[in-house]
Amino acid sequence: MKTPPQNLIVGAGMTGLAAGLSTGWPIYEATDAPGGICASYYLRPGSAERLWNPPGDQEAYRFELGGGHWIFGANSAMLAFMQRYSSLKQYQRDSAVYFPEESLYVPYPLQNHLRYLPADIVQQILMEITTPASNAVCTMRDWLTHHFGPTLCERFFYPFHESYTAGLYPRIAPQDAYKSPVDRTLVMQGASNDAPPVGYNTAFCYPASDLCDLARRLAAEGNIHYNKRVERIDVTDNTVYFADGSAMPYEIIISTVPLNQMLAMTELESTTPPDPYTSVLVLNIGAVRGKACPQSHWLYIPQSRAGFHRVGFYGNVDQAFLPRSARGLATRVSLYIERAYPGGQRPASRALSDYTDAVINELQEWNFIEEVDVVDQTWIEVAYTWKYPDSVWQQESMQTLRAHGIYQAGRYGRWKFQGIAESLQEGLSLGRELNNA
């Protein structure tokens, strides 16, 4: 007897899990665990074995795939939703821009704290910000120049975005402007006095246990089929083909697969060139805390010899990320170090090893760390998604897929930056919409 078509969800990351809760549809997950890249793991000092549950004695560093996944932007409804599954800890952001050659820290966002910069350039920066050039704004570089002027851009924004976008920023459209907030009143205030915290992540939260625990609790209420990697989707006869050789007909799919990968799976094409993406290599490091290690939660680095652009400190956010015996002693530090690469250009093993050594050496030169206890590499294939000026690739691609019953959702499914809270909200909302259609 022919199997009737099903409604289904592809991917058990946060968006897929939420969609499963609001629809009751089965979720097909390529790996053996829920959560996607929102996953915590543990490494004992001196060990290379990833543990997906905290060891009983808690003598391990806690890390995350792809670096710290702090939860920001959650409204009261989303906070209440998450608290049904995990108690949450609340934090106030402590972040800065770090200029290594000067050992200079400037609170984030840089433009609102100009008084930390050398006095001889502050007046020039103020003049350029308050009387912006009339340049046409087409690319991200144009946008930065227009709002912050050439002096501050040369000092921070250009070199940082060169690293952060893996060289794309002169060619991609402006986006995510809230990451570099522009308020000329606060710029003037911060040139001589303290300025209040601003931005999209001034406050954030995190599960009291860890991200894996939150994902497992969400998954416990769903219908998830693990180790079911979708290999191909035939949109002519609405059939999903899995890597294990099985197949099933579908009516509607909620897909959290990256948009470019879903187009490849379906062999559908857009009439316009695809928008770019960047991959990210994150080194997770546990080490003896150096004498100059800051208390910041994370730092933005305009230039480093090794090529990384961000250094985060898990244990500065919460000491539960440190081995139990090190908590409260300020003797150990757990870090994540982020570097972007052009999409899909993962370095070879030797290059990865050389890069890891270079990062450790540089952090030791900065006196952030001393002896290293553990180091672990995590690679995120599609990490940041971008858009070319005037591109309609994303909209056109999603419309094409919808015409075949495939609804893209989530940060990578829709090719749009968003955090965990927004991803959960989207999964719940889209699920309700399609379930009630």
Steps between C-alpha positions, in 0.01 A plus 500: 500500500633843410615710797290815535694829488607647834568843636848503650782712639863473390749584774474477880677826579320758711268612218412145401436395860265794553318427173460141614340614825246721324410248227557152637665414168791254493850649491777338298846579636827416326698444822437296814406793726272808503607864509707540183800724563339619825678228693719493810773245560768430759873429492705384794842666532747311284228308315380528140178301557183706472246417769140596424395486865682659794717248685384415850795673667460808273878510447474610138485811286165568337510624141252549215503415133579825321564707814273660759131477407366759741125557477411864430189684388250277680171671580298405808300238309814328370664513842194333649505238223867413556454492877247220456795286393798644686565760766694793357782711634505870411810704415596858413739529207865589565673530163767718345719567199862403565798654323785256576792721393395763754349265760199732468144401593207712380149403616258380231369669294823681422337808348321579828821491705743714304654646816705181532678572171803729462389862536671609179255304283176538697414845362559383144276197557227717651507738205472211253214331688296817560546628143486179298625486145240499224633178348256259338420209730494176306731263687580427862827692462303800365264483799787489749676793332181708491413450867841488669736687268837394362706552816302265726448260210872474432569447867232238568206442267688420178752253646239337725250451217775376270549212746136462609369469142809319362559789261141538377411836657589719195267286284200412716198710591471673839320279750452441871546872570398444862840336556663842444243740649509860381385767747687828458377631836662204677810537284543857625425400860749213493780721370536655847277305741355156561229387259226245579511146358325465164457231237309182441672294772541731801326229703494130425414170662615140495364168630603424858609154385625524140373528143489125442272460800262765365498332157438155651209629706344659191564181304335284766162644397560446129504211255860492380666251269877517544773407252261580214702721269303634204704443187261606226148631452318430176257788459336347192344217700541650850733234639773533763798266464718425803865400516404162651318407178147560625251739339165654585244718322434845644231764484662784697856531629628747757871514422771645722771388258714791370328657200783430256513134606124457462517635146769242426294219655198588288699586187302823481672812373468873540528736207750711696845416640493360856580728789825420682566348838798463728616198694644532848772316687469527877777385729382408848784529750531424870815635660676647800376857530757760399585807706347738243187295426204742500165458676308567176246255364639545149734727304492627142849494348566730201825326409682194624805330354321164488190647330227459765250780562331408827609353832230387743538394862245237603619498860471878532130468418451214744753300699297184441693480171817428701604177674344492845835518683588825315180691568541810714880483490577705185759239401345368180331650194283349227496680166358485150695658215315569176639534149299531178581337166344532154207261483606136494874565494600288796876497558692175461610313814853641498372856459254446786780375722723796412213743559423346840863540605501861376187585701639348818829685456324832440271463802803413711680811372200705608524327842139385468604137556797302623518120479223342288295216651281423198443631148226387264405610148139548387407582140167656402452461125225761456561744785415851374282575202528815289325674213629674190363850426155484339503119509165321487655153528371433850141609433487330161646176633257481791205568269617229262523248783161600640346429161606139561373484859836572666502777762842622607540603864771603742823695481652296220180383338398860434856635456444758775689570822300420811561358845359203689197686635392623157562156351274338759234766443513449125468124530197532724333764280561331165389168643171646622444678168550186291318272742193723486510559125 
